[in-house]
Amino acid sequence: MVTEHDFDDGAAAAADLARRIEALLAAAIAQRGVAAIALSGGRSPRPVLEALSAAPLDWGKVVVTLVDERWVAPDHADSNERLLRETLLQGAAAAARFVPMKNGAANAYAGQPECEAAFAALPWPLDIVLLGMGEDGHTASLFPGAAELVEGLSTDALTLAVTPPAAPHQRMSMSAKAILSSRHIFLQIGGAAKRAVYDRAMAGGPVEELPIRVALLQDEVPVEVWVST
Ligand SMILES: O=C(O)[C@H](O)[C@@H](O)[C@H](O)[C@H](O)COP(=O)(O)O
């Protein structure tokens, strides 16, 4: 159920991905009067978010949230919320309803119940979950070697707090169950190193080794992957 879109350059991949997201959001609005998307942070999605921001959608009917968030203030340089506010949620797209993962709790563990309640109130199923992937095979904040990985892969909750083994900041992450409760899973990866990890993930093996496998090696939700090398 994985469809791959291959591009030589990242800008062309990002433009194509933004067009695909726009089309699905427009179709969802037409079908059910609302569209919902969970987006990744990090570096890769920036050009996608900038392109999508200019899309002529009925933005007041779009609900936007995150796949994962670093537990930092929303104006911190590492905040995924900040990334979204600076890129996607500009101009007409500022009318979208943004549901943050970060709340006022002192740490991600204390903030998880409030985040869970906010996620439970989203219009499920989400139309799109846009994932990224790290070179260690993590996706969202499902990190290999994290104490919370098994929980993230098995919990019935939609969200969980995570301490990454080798990356800064506590995180809030969508669980595997939440990711697999969407209508479409999109994955964006760029560069030869990530391509190699992706190929290894697709070849099969334990999810705990490369957590991106939880999205790639399943038959419940169609997956599209934008690859640029
Ligand atoms: O907030 C985050 O860290 C992410 O959502 C994370 O899962 C990201 O998608 C990958 O780490 C890839 O990040 P890059 O695009 O920066 O390589």
Ligand as a Chemical Component Dictionary entry (heavy atoms), coordinates in Angstrom:
data_LIG
# 
_chem_comp.id                   LIG 
_chem_comp.type                 NON-POLYMER 
_chem_comp.pdbx_formal_charge   0 
_chem_comp.three_letter_code    LIG 
# 
loop_
_chem_comp_atom.comp_id 
_chem_comp_atom.atom_id 
_chem_comp_atom.alt_atom_id 
_chem_comp_atom.type_symbol 
_chem_comp_atom.charge 
_chem_comp_atom.model_Cartn_x 
_chem_comp_atom.model_Cartn_y 
_chem_comp_atom.model_Cartn_z 
_chem_comp_atom.pdbx_ordinal 
LIG O1  O1  O 0 9.683  17.529 15.440 1  
LIG C1  C1  C 0 10.331 16.657 14.929 2  
LIG O2  O2  O 0 11.515 16.459 15.223 3  
LIG C2  C2  C 0 9.702  15.795 13.904 4  
LIG O3  O3  O 0 8.399  15.875 13.600 5  
LIG C3  C3  C 0 10.475 14.621 13.449 6  
LIG O4  O4  O 0 9.819  13.410 13.473 7  
LIG C4  C4  C 0 11.019 14.931 12.082 8  
LIG O5  O5  O 0 10.023 14.757 11.119 9  
LIG C5  C5  C 0 12.230 14.104 11.738 10 
LIG O6  O6  O 0 13.146 14.215 12.800 11 
LIG C6  C6  C 0 12.901 14.589 10.467 12 
LIG O7  O7  O 0 13.358 15.868 10.711 13 
LIG P1  P1  P 0 14.101 16.728 9.610  14 
LIG O8  O8  O 0 13.096 17.021 8.564  15 
LIG O9  O9  O 0 14.522 17.974 10.345 16 
LIG O10 O10 O 0 15.243 15.898 9.117  17 
# 
loop_
_chem_comp_bond.comp_id 
_chem_comp_bond.atom_id_1 
_chem_comp_bond.atom_id_2 
_chem_comp_bond.value_order 
_chem_comp_bond.pdbx_ordinal 
LIG O1 C1  DOUB 1  
LIG C1 O2  SING 2  
LIG C1 C2  SING 3  
LIG C2 O3  SING 4  
LIG C2 C3  SING 5  
LIG C3 O4  SING 6  
LIG C3 C4  SING 7  
LIG C4 O5  SING 8  
LIG C4 C5  SING 9  
LIG C5 O6  SING 10 
LIG C5 C6  SING 11 
LIG C6 O7  SING 12 
LIG O7 P1  SING 13 
LIG P1 O8  DOUB 14 
LIG P1 O9  SING 15 
LIG P1 O10 SING 16 
# 
